[in-house]
Amino acid sequence: MAQMGTEEVGEACYMTNKSIRIYPNQSDFTGSLYENEEFVSGYIFKNGKTLASNVALRYNAKRDEIEVKKSLRVSNSTAKVLLKQEEIYIKILNKLFVYSSIKDGIDKAGYFMVLQEGDNYALYKKIQKKFIEGRESVNSITRDTPPAYKNVEIYYLVNKANGSFNKFPKTKKKKLKLFTKNTKEVKNYVNANKLNVNKEYALVKLVKFYDTL
């Protein structure tokens, strides 16, 4: 990611005219459609330059859209959708979201959260929302189960030299196979630090180490 400077510009440079989707009946299901339910103050960048600061941002994971409004004080009905361009990325608190077009390893363009970025490799997380149908109670003892949106997180090792995405499998053994160079050093590092690579914090540490090899 390029070094971030300051060059605030007009909204047309980063925002579409598309209004966000409003969900009036969120009480009909459990879970959330968003990475964070509330808008949070953040920054919009393009090629390392700041396009907007202290604007209200929210990631709609269900629709894979970044929602933008001028400030936290204005109504959500005024929010618009951020332009989907690789050059435009956002920072909400300490979370960095980038947009990627279709690449080797991903068959659909979309937003990813950057968990770790080095000179050679990066760790990206894709947040998705899986809809689970509700179930009616079959007797007087059990309760109805409402429909729900479940959070699904997919992790990728990104090779910055060729732009490819490598999806991490579910098991520890298969995860380690993604680290195709210096395999002995990788295994020794995992064992010496007792890393459970099925945990996000451990993957962050491992990718950071791998980038130095």
Secondary structure, DSSP 8 states (H G I E B T S, - for coil): ----EE----GGGTEEEEE----TTGGGSEE-SBSSSS-EEEEEEETTEEEEEEEEEEEETTTTEEEEES-TTS-GGG-EEE---TTEEEEETTEEEEEE-SBTTBSS-EEEEEEEE-SSEEEEEEEEEEEE--B--SSSSS--B--EEEEEEEEEEEETTT--EEE--SSHHHHHTT--SSHHHHHHHHHHTT--TTSHHHHHHHHHHHTT-
